[in-house]
Amino acid sequence: MEPDQQQRFNEWLRTKWHHGACPVCQTNSYTAGSAIFQMFEFAGGGLRLGGGPIYPVIPVVCANCGYTVFINAIVAGALAAPPLPTAPEEQPKGAEEAAADQQRDE
């Protein structure tokens, strides 16, 4: 994670983290991750490329037992949201395509 991303994430943790005791071991000692990971939809055990959402996450780990919470890096402000996809502009039809469309419509 870049230093500015780490700084924004640390600030988010400082203002938002009120987790309390670890639900597994009941201690209250957590370590924030220093890398952004990506999670993507399970595809039945195979790897799916080019489809489905990907979630950037930063782990926060219990220092005693390893219980891990994943924080969305975009929601936490460490990572900028990607731009929304735009609809592709329709390309003008060639003369042959236009004639075929016209014949179908008749």
N, C-alpha and C positions, 0 to 999 in steps of 0.2 A: 504494500500500500504506500502511496506517495505521502510525504510528510504532511501536506495540507489535508489530505483525506483522513489521515490518522488524527490530526488535530480536530477536524470537524466531528469525527466519530467519538473521540474522547469528550468533546463538549456535549454531544448528544447523550452519552452515558452519564455525564455529570448531572445533567438536568432531568433526564427521563428514567434512569435506572433505579427502580425501587423494588427489586426482586426479593430482597430479604434472604432468609436462610435457604440453602440448597434443599430441594425436595428429596434428595437421595440421602445425603449424609448430615444434614442440618447445620453445616458450617456456613460461614458467610464470607468466603474468600474467593473472589473471582478474578480471572485474568482475561483481558480483552485481546482478541486476535490482532495480528499485525498484517494480515493479508485478506484480500477479498476473494471469496470462492464463488463458484456458480453451481446452482442446483437446477436440474431440468427434469421434466416429466419422465416418470418411469415408463419404459417401452417394452415391457415383458421380458426384461433381461438383456435385450439387444441395445445397441447404440443407435439412436435416431438422430440423424444429421439434418439440419435445415428446417426443422419444424417444431412448433410448440414453444411455450414461454420458457425463458431462462431467468432465474432469480439470483441476483448477486447478493451474497450474504457474508456477514462477518461473525465468526464464532466468539462467544463469551463462555469461558470454561471454568468450572469449579476447580480451584487449585488443589483441593483435597481428593476428590473422587473422580473427576473428569466429566461430570454431568455437563452437557453442552447445550447452549441456547444459540440459535442463529438469528441475527438481527438483519433485516433487509437493509442493504447498504444505501439504496436510493432513499428510502423512508428516513433513515438516520442522517441523511445529508452528506455522507462520505463520497457518494458518487452521483453525478448528474444523471437525470432521467434521459434515456435515449429519445431522439426525436420520433414523433409518431409517423408511421408510414403514410405516404400520400398515395392517392389513387393514381395509377398510371394514366397519362393522357391518351385518349383514343387517337390512334393514327388515322390519317385520311385514307380512305379506301382507294385502291387502284381501279382503273376502268373495268377490268374483268370482274372484280369482286362486286362492284356496284351493279353491273349488268346481271350477274347471277342473283343478287338480292332482289332486283327488280323483277326478274322472271319468277322467282319464288312467290313474290307478293301478288302476282297477277292471277 
